[in-house]
Amino acid sequence: MNTKTGLYGIGLVLALALMGGCASQPKLTQDQIMSQFPQVASLDAALKSARTKGSEMLAPESYASANESLKAAMEAAENNNNKEAEAEAAKGLKIVNKLNRDTESSREILSDVMAARDRAYAAGVATLQKEKIVALDADLKKTATLVEDGKVEKAKQTRPGLMAAYQQLELASLKQGTVNLAKSAIANAKEQDADKYAPVTLKRAEEQMALATTILDADRSQTEKAEIHAKKAKWYADQSAGITETVKDFDRRDFTMEDVVLWHQQQLTVVNEPLGVVLPFNQSTDKAVNTLRTAVSDLVKDRAQLKASGEKVGQQLAMTEKERQAAIKKEREDQQKFDKVQAMFTADEANVYRQRQDVLISAHGFQFPSGQSEIQTINFPLMNKITRAIRIFPNARIEVLGHTDSLGDDVRNQVLSNARAQKVAKFLVELGGVSPDKVMARGYGESRPVATNETREGRAENRRVEIKIVNE
């Protein structure tokens, strides 16, 4: 064998080996994509959030564009094309900004139409008037597209016709009766393969339907009793269809049991978000559920106590019309002041909450050197914003409350949080012009966390100084 032939043979073998190596490179799973491509994960989460707000209906063009970017990003990520995946995801996130604006605009302009649509769906048009509702929803999307394209006046002209059409479908569905509605719901669930994916729940629906039918067969006058079981049948049928949709989604994404548990924990996190409780997912699921249940129970108790007292209702009943109008005016002015303060701060600087008449500025944007309490010059813009916010409420007293994360010694954290609160209070008095007799400061150390201390992000949220504007 000559030298050239030998070299050619070796080169061919290497080329084939490289080709084989490339061909055998495994594609990434859904879970791997979400963990390795943060931009793609952000776009996926943003689109899920947009769907819950009705963006698919209210801003169809923007939604479709963002969804195409997500598909392209997912495909690129699946094939380990990092650069293209991140570029497509970044493109999609820009579109999402427009998507959210378009959704809000359409919701504002088409609020009456959306309300009529919701009532129609509640009456069962999805099963009883399936073809008609699909066609009408397509017309609604066309109107929403007009809003996206800036043709607002033209969109407004379509509102009366859309509302009337949804109302007609609602009426037609209601006339078909609860029993027929339940039958249609069960048939719809079966069409979606609920007998395969949610057989237990579907069986409950069929059992309730059988009871309703048996009652009517025995005595046609027992319509009320039959409707009770028919409503339960419809509820279970709709539930089975919903379960089916979720399970199919799990199958499409190749979810493991761990993925399913994590998904459910994420749902609990979404529900818990307004409560602000730290759910202990590092423990058993029962513990997390009980924590959430306790928080909700406390909220319900507070609400019940407020309702039982009846103080607010009694005051409103005792008011003259003039006093009532004055109270409404004051509430409007208080809300405007709160909105003004809230608009001053970026998400990186502070969260602003209204607590009845008071305003709480939870400033996590302070940058104190580790273990120190001196206010750095980098914090002056944030301090100036806080000062301006306080001036909006000239008669209020101010509470400055310091907090730390859980790292370090408890006693040291208590001392440090108090020192930082005192320094902020001193700044407000000496440079902000706030009367010293209206300002008090105290530290709580690590005792009042607002997020988990198990992550860097959570600890950053817990290291904060709160300025409470107390309007007495």
Secondary structure, DSSP 4 states (H G I P E B T S, - for coil): --HHHHHHHHHHHHHHHHHHHHHTPPPPPHHHHHHH-HHHHHHHHHHHHHHHTTHHHHSHHHHHHHHHHHHHHHHHHHTT-HHHHHHHHHHHHHHHHHHHHHHHHHHHHTHHHHHHHHHHHHTTHHHHSHHHHHHHHHHHHHHHHHHHTT-HHHHHHHHHHHHHHHHHHHHHHHHT-HHHHHHHHHHHHHHTTHHHHSHHHHHHHHHHHHHHHHHHHH-TT-HHHHHHHHHHHHHHHHHHHHHHHHHHHHHHTT--HHHHHHHHHHHHHHHHTTTT----TTS-HHHHHHHHHHHHHHHHHHHHHHHHH-HHHHHHHHS-HHHHHHHHHHHHHHHHHHHHHHHHS-TTTEEEEEETTEEEEEE----PPTT--PPPGGGHHHHHHHHHHHHTSTT-EEEEEEE--S-S-HHHHHHHHHHHHHHHHHHHHHTT---GGGEEEEE-TTSS-SS-SSSHHHHHHHSEEEEEEE--
